[in-house]
Amino acid sequence: MLLLSAGRAGCRLLAVRAALSSCRNGGSALRSAPRPAPLIAPRPALRPAPLLVPAGLALGCVGAALGAAARCQESRGRSVPAAVPAAPLPEPEFQWATFWALLRPQLLALSAAVVLALGAALLNVQIPVLLGQLVDVVARGARTHLEGYLHAARPPALRLLGLYSLQALLTFGYIALLSRVGEQVAASMRKALFVSLLRQDVAFFDAHRTGQLVARLTADVQEFKSSFKLIISQGLRSSTQAAGCVLSLYLLSPRLTALLLLVLPVLVSAGTALGSVLRALSRQAQEQVAKATGVADEVLGNVRTVRAFAMEEQQAGLYCAEAERSSGMSQRLGLGIAAFQGLSNLALNGIVLGTIFVGGSLMAGDQLSPGDLMSFLVASQTVQRSLANISILFGQVVRGLSAGARVFEFMTLEPQVPLRGGDTIPSHSLLGQVAFKHVSFSYPTRPGHPVLQDFSLTLPPGETVAIVGPSGGGKSTVAALLERFYEPTRGTITLDGRDIASLDPSWLRGRVIGFISQEPVLFGTTIMENIRFGKPGASDEEVFAAARLADADAFIRAFPDGYGTVVGERGAALSGGQRQRVALARALLKAPAVLVLDEATSALDAEAERAVQAALERAARGRTVLLIAHRLSTVRGANRIVVLAGGRVAEVGTHEELLRRGGLYAQLMRQQAAEQRGTE
Ligand SMILES: Nc1ncnc2c1ncn2[C@@H]1O[C@H](COP(=O)(O)OP(=O)(O)OP(=O)(O)O)[C@@H](O)[C@H]1O
């Protein structure tokens, strides 16, 4: 996997270079190639020298090696932190049908791009021959008078100019069209993938890290797009050009061509050997960069903790040591690339020299004209570029297909519980009676670990039922099952006697159940928009009313921007109690029949808890409330208290009844009272 991905940036690098040089076409053989800008940091770049056939192939063979080097550099600049390596997932199959469905709307543009690319490639085969003819005219012209020279040189020069212009036009056309196709396919992939991800079951998100999912949306789509464009453009162009130019070489001079082909195996073997050394070096350097980035990622992400423990210097030292090691490895890699560069330049220039030398002897025997030699050099350079591109493309095909397969895998994944579909209960007849009947449940990620076992509980309409119990007893799981985040392994959950599995999940979540968790997440927008998230399309008045009910209106209006106050990332610009009340307003806006409060006040200090508690009590009136709580002081007023331990109901009763019984509840009460005394 690493090996495969190692050449990625290098391939891009060479592809960019190839694209640049293809724009310049075969006539640029005697011009020096421009150096591409470094991807992230300055590094030795692979410079296409005026190469001959074997040189080109060797260059292609080590392309992947240099790709590895470039990838090492690239990983520093990637938005998906390389420091969080994705857990190895089984490689999915590439779904051709899905790809075809995405491509079909672009078929016309794609066909046009293919035709234009082929046209540009065929012109490239013509150019060396015409250049040779021009050189012959130029060589003769040096021995004649100016007028005669101009007369002879003008037609081939004009023909060449015409071909160059036509080629420029074709190149522009196919690159523009391919870009359009690539971008549209990529945009469709991203949109479809995002929509599909949002439809997935909550269990799916338990099994996949956000980083992995974001990587599929970004890096994988990008990789697929680049590969797709490269394969179409370079694949077509390079194979056409290579075949055409090899034929031209043979027609120009079979002997010279044969001679060059003799040197080929030596260069290929040397290039391959060097390439594997560079790949290994690059892999090590890449891993080290990932390690250093991992340290930075963790430290910066937890800067408050670092500050709180005054660990800045220690953490900086940790990062510097990793960065130092990374720098050392990159330098070794740089040395390797430099050695490769020097040796390959020596070999390649040696071959140019050899060709001119041997070609000169052929010219002396009148078997080759100066123009032919020129054509030979130009055509051979075109072949080397084409072969280099083709060899890179093999790796690119593999990478592109596996990136595409990863994207399609989640794009076509069907959730177990669809977002919509099913019955609804008319609001005028909705009572809000909830019942869990013999529910057993294990999380899909831990199938052998039962969290709830034969759990039964009825929440009469308008009553508050509290669930308490030791940590890990399954309290939050009860709430998650009611929201249909997961499906029970056994048993049923009903709303007004109807199995919730038959009800429309989006209606259930969007209209019936209001859910407040311990640390509700707000979006980094205004308070108004955050509350309106509970019911898109709600009027300002409705938002204000919900905020008043949640006891949030007063503090919101006290902000200079009132309801227009931006709450910062995840609501960081609000206090815990304020955040909780905004979240409560958001939940109340949809006027839910059932309110689920999952440790809604446990993250708050005593004063904030009192404020939120008061708001919650007001909001609870007339609704069925499932109150999950750690602090037993908050459940005293509940109509019924259920003590949940080890996934089973241990006790049920009112606060007084449970205290009298002297069981687990009474024991928990004593524990908490003792803890409280200890902290005072
Ligand atoms: N998404 C999940 N995937 C796998 N196991 C989970 C998941 N969420 C919770 N669990 C496990 O299920 C069990 C019950 O967890 P749950 O959060 O329901 O307990 P709880 O009673 O609410 O605990 P606490 O009072 O500490 O919040 C625990 O053993 C927990 O590790």
The ligand as a Gaussian input file, in Angstrom:
#p B3LYP/6-31G(d) Opt

LIG

0 1
 N      -20.715000       3.352000      20.347000
 C      -20.394000       2.315000      21.133000
 N      -19.813000       1.224000      20.627000
 C      -19.493000       0.175000      21.399000
 N      -19.730000       0.130000      22.727000
 C      -20.313000       1.195000      23.299000
 C      -20.656000       2.340000      22.546000
 N      -21.208000       3.249000      23.382000
 C      -21.193000       2.692000      24.590000
 N      -20.663000       1.454000      24.552000
 C      -20.510000       0.513000      25.659000
 O      -21.808000       0.203000      26.132000
 C      -21.822000       0.137000      27.527000
 C      -22.908000       1.071000      28.071000
 O      -22.544000       2.376000      27.730000
 P      -23.495000       3.607000      28.043000
 O      -22.855000       4.825000      27.507000
 O      -24.860000       3.290000      27.598000
 O      -23.446000       3.594000      29.617000
 P      -23.928000       4.712000      30.641000
 O      -24.681000       3.982000      31.682000
 O      -24.633000       5.804000      29.924000
 O      -22.538000       5.209000      31.190000
 P      -22.150000       6.658000      31.803000
 O      -22.977000       6.855000      33.023000
 O      -20.703000       6.488000      32.110000
 O      -22.425000       7.649000      30.729000
 C      -20.430000       0.475000      28.000000
 O      -19.760000      -0.724000      28.301000
 C      -19.793000       1.154000      26.824000
 O      -18.421000       0.878000      26.766000

